[in-house]
Amino acid sequence: MHKPSYYVVNLLTLYRLIAVPVLLILIFNHRFDVFKWLLVISFLTDAVDGYLARKFNAISKLGATLDSIADDLTIGVAIVGVIISNTAFIKQELVLIVVMSVMYVAEIVLSLMRYGKISGFHIYTAKVAAVLQGAFILLFFFLPGPVYILFYFTAALTIIDLMEEITLVFLLPKWRANVKGVYWVLKSRRPR
């Protein structure tokens, strides 16, 4: 592991953790003009820290766990921003939002029960879903109205991701970070 890279990666993750309360303050003060730009920075630091962690092999259990927590909190605060800024959209899409929320909570609870901590799988489906979630949320704040087709596509992929992560909790007896996905786990179990 390259030590300076390890610290840079964790500092970027730490930024996202520290940004969450600041973003919440901006939301509740209806300062969406500033909120949206800090949210952009949070999403960009997420992309950069993951890239740097892989490039310099600066991967650790602590880093993977903190990254997952920072990801979840960043998306969570972005969702709070969506709720506060446009309740009509939330009411219109409530069923789909509740389904995703229940699945998300189920994955966390199952992971806590199985491993004693939240998962840090970082599967490919989750990475693509996160990019789409980020794109939808940023466009939500930068455009005059929600991009519905992107929302539905993102919701579908998020549900697929959560089903895959729940399946992984049942498949993997021990906590593992950076699992590619169910296909690769099953493939590694086949006799050669």
N, C-alpha and C positions, 0 to 999 in steps of 0.2 A: 504494500500500500504506500502511496506517495503522500507523506504527512501534510505538506502545505496544501495539497489539493483536498485532502480530507477536511481540513479546517475551513477552507473556502466553501466547500459543498455544504457543510453543516451551518456556516454563517448565513448562506443563502436561505436554507431551510428555517433558520432562526428568524431571519427577517420576516418570512411569511407568518410565523407564529406571533411575532410582535405586531405585525400589521393588522391582525384580526381585531383587537380592541379599538384601534384607530379607525378602521373601516366601520365598525359598529357605531362609534361616536359620530362619524360623518353621516351614516344612514339616518340615525335618529335626530340629527340636526338638519336633515334634508339637504345635505351638501353633495348631491349626486354629481355635480360638476367636478369636484375634487375626487370623490369616491371612485368614479369610473377610471380615472387615470392611475390611482394607486392600485386598483384591481388589475389593470393591465400590467403593472410592474410585478405584482404578486404572481400572475400567471407566467410572465416571462422568467422570473427567477425559478419557478418550478421547472420549466423546460431546461434552463441552464444547469441547475443543480443535478438533474438526472443525467444529462449529457456528460457533465464533468465527472460524476461518480463512476459512470461506465468507462469513460475514456482513460481515467487515471486509476481505475480499480480502487476507488476510495469508497468502498461499500462496506457497511457494518450493520449489525442488527440494530444498534441504536439509531444510526442514520436512516435505515429503512423505516423504522417505527416512527421516528420524528417526521420523516417525509410524508408518511401516510396520514399522520395526525394533522400536519400542516395542510396537506391537500384537502382533507375532509373539512377542516375549519375554514379554509379559503372558499371552497364551494358552498359551505354552509352560510357564511356571511354574505356571499354573493346572492344566495337564494333569499336570505332575509332582505337584502336590498331590492330584489325583484318583488317580494311580497309587499314591502312598504311603499314602493314606487308605483305599483300597478296591481291593485287588488282585483280589478276586473279580470285580468288575465288569469290570476290564481283561481278565482271562482270558476271561470270557464273550463279550466284544465284540472280541476281538483281531483277527479278520480284517478287520472294518470299520475299526478303528483303523489297522491296517497299510496298508490301501488308501489311506486319507486321508493318512497320513504319507508314503507313497511319492509320491503325487501332489503333495503340498506341496513335498517336496524336489526333485522333477522341475521344478516351476515355478521354484523359486529357481535351480537349476542352469542351466536354459534362459535365464532372465533374465540371470544373470551372464555366460553365454557370449555372449548377443546384445548386451547393453548395458554390460557391465562392472560392473553393480550390480543390486541387487534391484529388482523392479518396485515402482511406487508407483501402480498403476492406480486403486485405491479405487473399483472398479466397484460398481454398485447391488447386484448379487448378493452381493458380498463384504460389503457393509454389512449386508444383511439376515442373511446367514449369521453375521456377527460378533455381531449382537444376539441371535440364537438361541443361539450358542455361549455367550455371556455369561450368558444366562438359564438355560441348562442347567447350566452350571458353578456359578453362584451357588445355584441350587436344590439342586444336588448337595451343597453344604456346609451349607445351611440346613434341608434336609428329612432325614428319617431314611433315605431310600433314593433311588436314581436314578429320575428320571421317564423311563421307557423310550420312550414315544411321542415325547416331545420330543427324546430322543437320536437316534432313527431319522430323524425329520424334519430335524433339524439336520445329521446326517451326510449325508443325501441332498442337501440344499441346499449343503453344503460341497463335496461332490464336483462338483456342477454348477458352483459358483463356480470351483473349481480347473481344471476343463475349460475354462471360459471364459477364465480368466487365461492358461492355456497357449496357447490359440488366439490370444489377443492378442499374446503374445510373437512368434508367427509372423507375425501381420498387421502389426504396427507396426515399421517398420525403425529408428525412433529412439525412445529412452526418452521417455515422456510420463507426467505425473501426472494424476490425476483424470479418467480415461477413464470414460465412463458404462457402456460395455459393448460387446460385439461388434456388436450391432445398429446402434449409433450410428456405430461405425467403418466398417462396411460401407455404411451410408446416406450417410456423408460422401464415400465414394469414387464413388458413382453420379453420372453426368453429369446436369446440371440441365437 
